[in-house]
């Protein structure tokens, strides 16, 4: 069975809250541990420019969100975890997609229509204060998804339209230039909760009713004490239906714990006692992560290093893919067709794989640079065929395969990982150019 790619992004325009954790972070971290799934998680800082004009807010939010994901258990060695702005191929692909996307499609985007409707109702110019960035938001989202040919994109129901648009972009591009993109599918997780906020409405930064994910224990208790409840006194039965307090508890508790609180509601539990039960249950889950979060916040260089390593893994896929797409649309080296011999003379010596058998009877392989430096060394294989298949996987998937093959490769430090990634990218680029030249001669 082939690997399925999942891709999830979160906009760096605010501080993560419990709603983000329950609706996105926690299920995504769990999904990243599923066998047969290749996961991509990114910090959507380009998207944040549409939502806030405060540079310090974007920088701070990027650190807070990255630290939250890491503290919640996201393992960068098993996923591709990167910052959107570290992948220059994404805005380039965004332009390619812009050139195949009809304006009429974008006119129907929910966010743009909402702005136009609001302006129309106010009697102003329909496009007043609507930036081209807001209008083009679906195309950038399409580039995020199609850059890595994600099969599944976990989204809320309000985001399904964007996935449908990405499918349209993929189809339009494929129709003009050949099959390059996989049509993505929206993954709607029915069991993922949408948390109410302090005032009972959906927990959202827009409503200023959030509970920050990594509040201190004292602050968490104070915020929960402020959750809106009705005026029923202790001893009076209380309804779970429509109770923000109960809904939040349900998102953290087991079925048995939820049943116990439901019974306590029926028995007339005091609101203060119910809020204390909620506080203790949330803190039970969040407290073990709080120390890790605070450490990441105190040492942003740790987060930066992990994001740079993730960008290397992401670009190991994006760079050769963009080489292929550039060729497909006609942005090609002129020498590819007019001066093939000169082009060959300009080629740089590449790294190469070598498979061999040791005296112990086991099979090995290594990736060596042109100067002989060993960039990648395998562990022992019982079968030469399996060793060869592993080499083929590395040649096909590049640095993306490094994380999946850690068990059969000797450990790499950050510097070695970067060097190996660069070598694999160069090999993929060379293969893409060779294919281009072959196609030109056919």
N, C-alpha and C positions, 0 to 999 in steps of 0.2 A: 504493500500500500504506500502511495507517495505521501510525502510530508505536506501537511496543510499549514499555510501561513496565516497567522492572525496579526492584525495591526491595530494598535490603540494609541491615541494621542490625547494630551490634556493641555489646554491653553494656559500659558503662564501669565495670568492677569490677576491672580488673587491667592489668598492663603487657603490651602486645602481644609475642608471641613468634613464633618461626619457623613454628610450626604455624598461627597466625593468618594470617601472611603468605602461606604457600603455599596454605592452604585457603580463604582469604577475600579478603584484601587484593589480592594480585597478580592473581587471575583477575577480580576485580571492576573493577580499574583497566583491565585489558585490555578487558573487556566495555563499559566506558563509552565507548570509542572506536569502537564498532561503529555504522555508519550505520543510521539508522532506529530507533535505540533511545533512549528517554528514561530516564535513570537517576536514581534517588533513593538517596542514602546518608545514613544518620543515626546519631547517637550515642545509644544507647538508655539515657539516664541515669535515666529513670523505672524501667526494668527493673532497673537496678543497685540500687535501694533494696530489692529483694527479696533480693539476694545479699550485701550488706554494710551494716553499720551505721556505717561510718567515713566521715563527711562529707569529710574530707581525702583519703581514698583515691578517692572518687568524683570529686572535683574534679581531682586529679592524673591519674587514669586518663583523664578526658575530654580533658585536654590531650595526654597521651601518645598516645592513639588518634588524635585529630584530626591531630596532627603526623605520625604514622606514615603515615596515608592520604595526606596532602599530600606528604610527602617521597617516597612511593612513586609519585607521578606523577598523583594524582587532580587534575583541573583543575576548580575550582569554577565556571568560566565555562561549562563544557559539561555540567555536571550540577547537580542540586539537592542540596547538601551542608548538612545542618542538624543542630541539637541537638534531640532529642525534646521537651525541656521548654520550648523556645522556641515551640512550636506548641500554644497552649491549646485549639485545636479537637480535638486528639487525645484528651485525657481526657474532653471532652464527648461525643465520638463513642463512647468506651469505655462511657459510661453508657447511651447509646442502645442499643448492642449488648448490654449486660448485660440490658436489659429484653426482649430477644427470644431470649436464649440459655438453654436448659434446664439446670438444675443437674445433671441426669443426664449431659449431655454433658461438663461440667467434671469430674464424678466420675471420668471415664475418662481424663483427661489424665495422661500418663506421669509428670510430675514429682510431681503430687499423689498418684498411686497408689504411687509409690516411697516417699514419705514415710509414707503409711498402712501400707504393707507393713513398713517398717522399724520403725515403732512397734508394730505388731501382733506382730512377731517378738520385740520386747523386752518384750512383756507390758504395755505402757502404753496410755493412751488413744490410739486410732487417729489423732486429730487433734491430739495433743500437739505444740506448737511449730509447727503449721501456720498461717501467717497467711492472712488473706483475700487479701492481695496475691499469695501463691503460688498460691492457688486460682484467682484471677482472671487470672493471667498470660496464659492463652491469649486472653482477651477483649481485653486491652491490645494484644497482638500483632496480633489481628484488626483493631483500630482503626488501628494503624500501617499496615497493608496496605491496608485499604479506604478510608482517608482520601484516598489518592491513586489509588484504583482501579488498583493495580498488576496487570499481567497475569501477570508472572513473578516468583517470589521464589526466588532461589538459596538452597538449604538443604541441610544434611546429611540423611541418611536418618532420623536420630532426630528431625528437626523436621517431617517430612511430616505428622504428625498435626495440628500446629498450622495448617498450610495447609488441611487438610481441614476443620478447625473454622471457619476464616475463611470458607470456602465455604458452610458451613452457616449461619453468621451472615448472610452476604450474602443467601442464599436466604430465610431467615426474615424479614429486614427487607423485602426486595423483595416478598414475598408479602403482607405487611401494608400496606405503604405505596407500592407501585409500584416500577418498575425504577429503582434508583439506583446499585446496586453491580455491578461486574464480578466474576464468580467468579475468584479468583486461581488460578494453577497453580504447583505446586512445580517448580523447575528443578533437577534433580539432575545435577551435572557429574561424569560418571563418571571423567574424567581428573584431577580434582582430588585431590591426595594428602592422606591423613591421616598426619601425621608421628609417628613414635615419639619418645618423650622420652629423657632421659639413661639411664633404667633399662629402656628397651625397651617400656614401656607407652605408650599414647597420650599425646602431649605435652599436658599440661593443668595449669592452675594448681592444680587439686584435688589432683594428685599431687606437686606441687612438683618437677617434673622438666623444667622448660622452659628454653629458651635464649632470653633476651630478644632481640627483633628488632634493636634498635640497641645491642647490647653494644659496648664498645670492642673494638678489634682484639685487645688483650691478654686481655680477659675472654672473648671469643669463643674464642680458642685454648685457654684454660684449661678452659672448659666442654666443648668438644669432646673434649679429652683425657680427660674424665671419663665419656665414653659407655661403657656397659657392653659388653664383648666377652667371648669365651670364652678359654680358656687355650691355644689352639693357638699354637705357637711359630713364629718366622720360618722360612719354607721349607715349612711344612705347608700343604696346600691348605685353603682356607676356604670356607664356604658363604655365598652371598649370601642364601639363603632364611632369613628370620628375623633377619637382621643389621640392627639399627637404624642403624648407621653407613652401610650401603649404601643403605637406604631413604631416608635423609635426602639422601644424595648424589644419588640418582636424581631427587629433586624439584627439584634445581637444575641438573643437568648436561644436556648434549645427549645424543642417542642414541649418538653416537660416543664421548663421554667415559664414558658409562655402560658401554658395551661394553668399553672399555679397562680400567676398574676391575674389571669382572667377570672379565676375563682375569687381571688381577693377583691377584685372590682365588684363582683356580685355580692360579696359579703360586706361591702361598704368601707374598704380601706381608706384611710385618710390620705389626702393628696400629698401631704408632706412625706408620709411613709412610702408612698408609691414612687415619688421622685427620688427618695434615698435609695430604693431598690434599683431604679434605673441608673442612678449615678454609680453605684457599686458594680453593676453588671458591665457598664461601658468601661469603667476604669480597669476592671479585671482584664479586659482584652487589650486596651490601649497602653496600660502602664508598662508592660515588658518592652514595648517598642519606643517608649518616650526617651529612654537614655540613649539609644542608638540615634534617634532623630536629633537630639541635642548635640551629640558628638559630631554628626555631619554638619550641623549648622555652625558649630564652632570651628570646623576645619573644612572650609569650602574647597580647599585644594584637593582633598580626597574625592569629592564629588566631581570636580573638574577632570581629574585623571580618569575616572570611570567613564565620563561622557566622551572624552577624547578617544579612549579605547573603543567605545561603542561606535563612535563616528568612523573609526578605521574599519570596523566590521561592516558598517552600513555602506561605506563608500567602496568596499571591495565588491559589493554587488552593484551599486549605483554607477560607478565610473565606467566599467565595461558595458553596462547596459546602455548608458547614454552614448557611448561610442557607436554602438549598434543603431540607436535611434537617430543619431546625427547623420549617419550614413544613409539610413532609410529615407530621410526627408531631403537628402541631396547636399548636406553640409559635409562634403568629402574633400580629402586631399586631392588637389589637382593632379599631383604626380601619380596617383593611383591608376589613371588611365592614360596619361600622356607621357609619363616618364617612369615606367615600371622598373627599369633597371636601376635608375638613380634612387628610387624609393627603397629598393632592396639594399643598396649600398649604405643608406642612412640608418638601417636597422641597428638597434643596440643589442648587445649580447644579453640574453635573458637567462634567468635561473632555469634549472632543469631538474627533473626527478630521476633518481637512479634506484632501481630495485635490485636487491642482491640477497644471497643466502650465506649465512655464517656457518662455521664449523659445527655449531650446535644443532644444525638441521633446520633452524627457524628462518623465516623470511623477514626481511626488513626493507625499508626504503628511506631515502632522505631527499630533501630539496636543497640543492646547492646553488649558490650564486655563481656568476661567471668567473669570479676570482677564486672559487673553490670553498668559500665560507659556507658552512652548513647552517641553513636557515631553519630547517625543520627536520626532526628525526623521529621515526616511528618506533614503537615498541615491537616486540616479536609477534609474528603471525605464524600459525601452524600451516597455513595454505598460501602459496604464491598467488593463487587466483584472488583470494580475499584481499591480499596486499595490493594487487593491481586494481581491484575495484575501489579500494580506498583512495588510491592515487587519482583514479578517474573522477571520484566524487570531489576531491579537492580541486581538480582542474575545472570541473563543471561549476561548482558552487563557490569556489574561492574561499575567502576568509570567513564566509558564513558557515562553512563546514568545520572551521577550526573548533568552534564551541561544541558542535555535535560529535566531534571525534576526539575529545580530550582523553578518553579512556585508552585510546590506541596510539596516542602521541606523547612524546616526552614533554614535560611541562615547559611552558614558555613564560618568561617574564614580560613586562610591558614593552620593553625595547625590542625584544626578539619577536613578539607578536606583531608589532608594527612593521618590522622588516619583512617577516614572512607574508603579512597581508599585502604589502606593497609589491612583493615579487609575484604573488598570485594575481594581483590586479594587472600587472604588466603582461603576464602570460595570457590572461583573458583578453586584454586589448589587442595583443598580437594575433590571437586566434580570430578575433572579430575582423581585423584588417585583412587577414588572409582570406577569410570568407568573402569579404567585400571584393577583393581583387579577383577571386575565383568567379564570383557572380558577374563581374564586369566583363570577364573574358567569355562567359557562356553565351 
